[in-house]
């Protein structure tokens, strides 16, 4: 569509305009969703010895898919050794990958490393996402470059998780609540997961890793409630920010007031 000063791209959904983008590739670069998913699957086929499609969702703003990656012992070896060293559960762990994209400008073509943990395969976001925004003349060749960084990105992300095992908080409930408020977890979820932690573990000092795993229970609660996939994706990204916070800033004695 021609507009004053240049062109624009319009996206129609159900006979309505759902997005308006700048027509120049520097303003908005079209990355076709089917091609992104196809290239991701081909990369997994070529670079990982086993993978399984674990689910997908789509709404008017975001399309996302998740895969579990089997037989990745070499990537997980140091992580499992760290868990064992710290006396933490180290069984039933698998790597996972989420691809998220949007043609309404809500998301770039983003790759999120994660792990599936426990018998229920609950997903734990690892942070360290690889993001390609729909601008600056982004194209599928640049997305391929992101895919080629993925293997190394798992090592970086798992290393960050291992670092959390060596950081301890004296008041885990307060630290948990403070961090959840900081990253945007709604109060009702924060209260539920912190109370669950209190019942199971009390409030004795523990590692930040243990607290982070409990915060990730928010994702499971949202899944159980049937919350839209786009909102779960956003919550995963919010929670992943906690990996890089200064936890000591939230490790405060006394009664916590939300």
PyMOL commands that set and color helices and strands:
alter all, ss='L'
color gray80, all
select helices_A, chain A and resi 33-47+73-85+140-148+150-165+172-183+187-201+208-215+217-224+229-244+247-250
alter helices_A, ss='H'
color red, helices_A
select strands_A, chain A and resi 2-3+6-13+16-22+50-58+63-70+93-101+109-117+122-125+130-132+168-169+206-207
alter strands_A, ss='S'
color yellow, strands_A
deselect
rebuild
show_as cartoon
